[in-house]
Amino acid sequence: MTGMPTRRLGELAVSAQGLGCMGMSHGYGAADDEQSIATIHRALDLGVRLLDTSDFYGAGHNEELIGRAVAGRRDEAVIATKFGFVNRIGEPAAVRGDAAYVRQACEASLRRLGVDHIDLYYQHRVDPQVPIEETVGAMAELVAAGKVRHLGLSEAGAETVRRAHAVHPITALQSEWSLWTRDLEETIAPVCRELGIGLVPFSPLGRGFLTGRYTSLDGLPDSDLRRTQPRFADGNLEQNLAIVEKLTELAADKGVSAGQLALAWVQHRGDDVVPIPGTRRQKYLEENIGALRVELTDIELAAIDAAAPAGQIAGTRYDAGSMTLVEG
């Protein structure tokens, strides 16, 4: 699908679906760099331009990996990265958003990526100790210096988005959005749309859960982040599997996979929505891209909504400490 459709995040034109690269370095056990680079190359070949990373993923390894992958193909990629987390994996969540750190983090990301500018630079989580005006003001200075092209926020609440946008135009809000995470629909998404800010859903497949490939934690590496997330805990997991069973039935009727149906549902949230499903493997990359061809009628969308009612998912997204950094 070299003719992949495009969508706009604010003034930034991107492919209608991006590639989340976190799992290539972080969160899901050991990865293979060469396999990951081959998957990124295949994504570019198929017209996927938006590559999403963070300085936190693999303590910088993920940015270095993307830098290697786009070498010689920089003009084909829209590179999005994030800053803010300063803790190490396994430590309590901690973030920084002060102006000095914004500048420091950007310079480090540019070095690891091996590029002269970042296309879309996000604050990974809002620092509750620093006014958003200071953080975005420093990010705006990076735009003026030509080091960053567009600005974004991640997991920010509606009021924070408004305040940030008043300092400098925000191009995109990246937050979790899927059939089992719909927190932003009531207040945050409407504000983004009022202000012309695009929406970038991460984990649109519920960390793989909505594909139906995981019915237990058996076989997952000890370091897999899903082992620490309440929705995968005993009791919650079994309750949530009922959703996947219904989704699988609907997908079979449609002649697609459960993952494609769940991803198509996200794609249908609006033309300003660009999900970034993550994978390390070309097989799943191609399956995810196939979701762009899945057309859903209003009746089908209603049936999918009924299979995964908002507010009836068992368990929170993260542990209590990490949830404190997610603005509602």
Sequence and secondary structure as in RCSB ss.txt:
>XXXX:A:sequence
MTGMPTRRLGELAVSAQGLGCMGMSHGYGAADDEQSIATIHRALDLGVRLLDTSDFYGAGHNEELIGRAVAGRRD
EAVIATKFGFVNRIGEPAAVRGDAAYVRQACEASLRRLGVDHIDLYYQHRVDPQVPIEETVGAMAELVAAGKVRH
LGLSEAGAETVRRAHAVHPITALQSEWSLWTRDLEETIAPVCRELGIGLVPFSPLGRGFLTGRYTSLDGLPDSDL
RRTQPRFADGNLEQNLAIVEKLTELAADKGVSAGQLALAWVQHRGDDVVPIPGTRRQKYLEENIGALRVELTDIE
LAAIDAAAPAGQIAGTRYDAGSMTLVEG
>XXXX:A:secstr
 TT  EEEETTEEEESS EE GGGTSSSS   HHHHHHHHHHHHHTT  EEE  TTGGGGHHHHHHHHHHTT GG
G EEEEEE B S TTS   B   HHHHHHHHHHHHHHHT S EEEEEESS  TTS HHHHHHHHHHHHHTTSEEE
EEEES  HHHHHHHHHHS   EEEEE BTTB GGGTTHHHHHHHHT EEEEESTTTTTGGGT  SSSTTS TT G
GGGSGGGSTTHHHHHHHHHHHHHHHHHHHTS HHHHHHHHHHTT TTB    B SSHHHHHHHHHGGG    HHH
HHHHHHHS TT  SS SS HHHHTTS  
